[in-house]
Amino acid sequence: MSRAFVSEGNSVPQVFASADSAESAANLQRAMDGKDYDYEVRPRQRGGYMVARLSKDGTFDSWVEE
């Protein structure tokens, strides 16, 4: 099963109402994490947007959490 759909512990992915607010959150995460990860805004099937944390090779690592 893809790690993107596996819930780990009590983590809850952050869902943003607009692409702009998700991009703002992605920019904040980039500033906090430095060059260890990259971030990508992805639309959610049930509405809203989520921010994916990507490894430097472009593979999915995790969702930005609340």
C-alpha positions as CSV (number, residue, x, y, z in Angstrom):
1,M,0.0,0.0,0.0
2,S,1.3,3.4,-0.8
3,R,2.7,5.3,2.2
4,A,0.6,8.3,1.1
5,F,-2.5,6.5,2.3
6,V,-1.1,5.0,5.5
7,S,-2.0,6.7,8.7
8,E,0.9,6.8,11.2
9,G,0.0,7.4,14.8
10,N,-2.2,10.4,15.6
11,S,-1.0,12.4,12.6
12,V,-3.6,14.3,10.7
13,P,-2.7,15.8,7.3
14,Q,-3.5,19.5,7.1
15,V,-6.2,20.4,4.5
16,F,-6.2,23.9,3.1
17,A,-9.3,25.6,1.6
18,S,-7.4,27.2,-1.3
19,A,-4.3,26.5,-3.4
20,D,-2.9,29.9,-2.3
21,S,-3.1,29.1,1.4
22,A,-1.5,25.6,0.7
23,E,1.3,27.3,-1.2
24,S,1.9,29.7,1.6
25,A,2.1,26.8,4.0
26,A,4.5,25.0,1.6
27,N,6.7,28.1,1.5
28,L,6.8,28.2,5.3
29,Q,7.8,24.5,5.5
30,R,10.5,25.1,3.0
31,A,11.9,28.0,5.1
32,M,11.8,25.8,8.3
33,D,13.3,22.6,6.8
34,G,16.0,24.2,4.7
35,K,17.2,22.0,1.8
36,D,16.3,18.6,3.3
37,Y,12.9,18.3,1.5
38,D,10.8,19.9,-1.2
39,Y,7.1,20.6,-1.0
40,E,4.3,20.3,-3.5
41,V,0.6,21.4,-3.3
42,R,-1.7,18.7,-4.4
43,P,-5.5,18.9,-4.8
44,R,-7.6,16.6,-2.6
45,Q,-10.3,14.5,-4.2
46,R,-12.9,15.6,-1.6
47,G,-12.1,19.2,-1.9
48,G,-9.3,21.4,-0.6
49,Y,-5.5,21.1,-1.0
50,M,-2.8,19.2,0.9
51,V,1.0,19.8,1.0
52,A,3.2,16.8,0.2
53,R,6.7,16.6,1.7
54,L,9.0,15.1,-1.0
55,S,12.5,13.7,-0.7
56,K,15.1,15.4,-2.8
57,D,14.8,12.6,-5.4
58,G,11.1,13.6,-5.8
59,T,9.6,10.6,-4.0
60,F,6.7,11.1,-1.6
61,D,7.8,11.3,2.1
62,S,4.7,12.5,4.0
63,W,1.9,15.0,4.2
64,V,2.4,18.3,6.1
65,E,0.4,17.7,9.3
66,E,-1.8,19.9,11.6
